[in-house]
């Protein structure tokens, strides 16, 4: 790799050729402010917050897109630079909806940070403010155009990372807005509700639909038995909302917090992940042996499912018919658990704590109602749970570690790794290998399907049978993979697709990671690392060895893929139009 030398604020640094001035400054431990910049996603130099002086250049340069050259001298903190940045920020703030105290992003807002760091204590301009209607029709995503700063980060992630592009710039000049076409609601375009736009937004222009009041109401209703379940990715991210390091495992504290909020039972969605493997693995073996539709594609990610329904309906028959794990858990709670305790399922209220905004949409699907009532009543994101904990006045970091409630709280390492891309595939292979071969899988870690490459491939030998598998995360990568399958270029038996980049660990409902942090840490890596650590620490690491899963089949379901199992744990899909 060719290296070059540049001088920034009197500090000489060596950086790879092709680096930007922003990257070179970070290498010199100099922080240049940004707003529109998002590493590898949105690098357009639009906001002008990152301006720097370059010796020999007649004008200031946007450091996020300005390539450095050998011997270049750059200054980031001159009076001219500081005044230009302040001017740009004041102009952005001049027509911004500054109701910061009541904004969901208050104290976690990159615009707020800039105003504080640049010493903006008054605004010299008063721009024209629009009172545009807030789009809150979607069950997952709320769009407030009055808080939009036109950074286009949401546009870039939707178009470039997810390969969808349902939002973009409309109108011109001062009338410019970021919105779906034809003044449509985000609910009425082929949005997959993944929430990656929310994760990319530096302010409060995009947020999840807040369902916390529904949960508070349920918790305060003496006629309801309120059950909560938590996805594997939540436990490796929730701590970030309370100042803990990215990737800190807070499983026990999370359980303690949920119990103190007043939930009657605290269950682990990982149990249902183990159950999913039993159903999905059996389905896969059946398709391979009986000439069923291949490749079989996983159905755990509701964002991916909706993407498939809109953009690739020809693959609907390839989808596993299994419900996603949290919907399986809700179905089991309102059937098996209800019958065992002689409770009316209409009086059981199931709350899912998920890293995902798409699961809010999923919970409303009418076909997900095994008991005659919705399998899951409310989905909260990791961020919403954090807000409830704060509202309740708990000091999260000082909570004791507690255990999930028994029975439906029992899980394995295989269930935990569902939270990372490749995890469902690896968990399935751990079980399918032993079912097919009748031999123990000595090394249960299938590294070929791990990592953050957009598309991963693996071949697994199951006795005399070679299973060809692929993993994709983020729907743009899913498109790449599916197009190769359609053309006949690639043939697989089993495909895992997660709608969000990195899988559930970076779902649209996870703690917001600021652009500056993204330059230093990759949450896909840090949170996944914690997921695999939890897997290694658990005494049982294979789904089919979960004693409670075995008991559920013995007492209630019969065997995997039985008629009863299908009635409760499986579903169907719907072809949807693009526009």
C-alpha positions, 0 to 999 in steps of 0.5 A: 500500500502506497503511503504519503505524508501530509501536515495537518495543523503542524502535525505530520502524518502518514496515510494511505494514498487516496485518503481524504483530508478528514481521514488524515485528520483522524489519523492525527487525532484531530476531530473535524466536525461533520453532519452529512458524512457517514463513512462508506455510505454518504460522502457528498460534502453537502453540509459544509461543516467539515471545511478546511484550509488547504495551502495553495487552494483559493477556497475552503475544501470539504474535507470528507471528499477532498483527497490528500496528496503527498506534502500537502499542508492542511489547517483545520482551525483557522479563523476563516474555517471556524467562521465558515463552519459557524455560518453553515451551522447557523443557516441550518439551524435558522429554519430547523424545528428547535423543540429539542427538549421534547425531541426523541434524539435530545442529547443524542443528536449530532446537530446538538453536538455541533451547536455545543462544540462550535459555541453557537449560543445565538443564531444571526438568521431567522429562516422561514419555517414550514409547518409540514405534516408529520408522517406517522401512518406506518406502524414502524417509522415516523418521518418528521420533515420539520426536523430534517437537515437535508443531509441525505444520509437516509437517502444513501442508506436506503438506496445504496446499502439496502438497494431500495430507494423509496425516499429521496429529494423532492422540489428544489431550493428552499422547498427541498424535502426528503420524502417518498415520491408523489407526497406519499406516506412511507407506509404506502411505498414499498418500504420494508420497515427496516429502520436503517434510515432511522439509524443513519439520521443524525437528528430526530427527523426519522424515528420509530413509532413509539409504542411504550404507552401501550405497554405501560397501559398493559402493565397497569391493567390487573386483568392482563398477564403481561409476558415479555421476551427479548431478542438475542441482539438486544442484550449486546446493545442495550448497555450503550443507552446507559453509557456502557461500551459498545458490545457489553453483554447486559443479559442479567441486568436487562432481565432485572430491569424488565422484572422491575418494570412489572412484567409477569414473566420474562422469557428469552426469544432465544428459546424460540430461536431453538424451536425455529431451528427444529422446525426449519432444519426439519423442513430443510431436510424434508425438501432436500430428501423429497424434492421440495423447492430449493434453495430454501431461504430463511424467514426470520427477518421481517424486513427481508420477508417484506422485501421478498414480497415486494421485489422478488415474489417469485421466491416466495415458495422458497421461503421457509414457512416458519414464523420468526422466533418472536412470533413463534414465542408469542404463539407458544405463550398463547397456546401451550403456556396458556393451556398449561396454566389454564389462562384465557389467551385473550388475557395474555399480553405479549411484548417483544423487545426487538432490535428491529423496527420491521417487527412492528409491522410484522406483529400486525400481520393477521395471519400471525394469530395461532390462538385466534389472537395476535401472537405478539401484541406489541413490539418495542425496540431496544431504544424504547426499552431504554426509555422505559427503564429511564422513565422508571428511574432505574440505575441500569448499571447498578442492577443485579444480574438475574435469570430468565424465568424457567421453561420458556426462558431456557435457551442454547448458544445456537439461539443466541447467535441468531443475532448476527449475520450467519447465525441462523445458518450456523445454528441450523447446521449444528442441528442438521449435521447431527440429525442427518449423520447421527454423529456429534458435531465436535466443532460447532463453530462454522466460521465459513458463515461468519463475518461481515462480507456482504455474501458468504458461501459454504459447503458442508458435508453431511454424511454422503450429502454436500449442502451448499449454503449462502448467507447475505445481509442487507437487502442490496446484498440479497439482491446480488445473491438472488439475481445469481440464483435466478440466472442459474449462475449459483445453486444452493440448498440453503440461504440465510438472508437478514434484512439489516447489514450485519443482521439483528445486531445493527437492526433499525431499533438498536442504539443510534451510533454517531457518525464519528463513532462509526469512523472508529468502531464498527457495531456490526463487529463489536456487537457480534463479538459479544454474541459469539462470546455469549454462545461460547459461555453457555453450557448447551450450544445446539438447539436440539439439546434444549431440554425445554424444547424437547419437553414442548414436543413431547407434551404438546407438538408431537414432533417437528413439522407435525400438523400441530406444529404447522398450525402454531409455528408456521405461516404464509406470505403475500405478493405485494406490488412495488407501486 
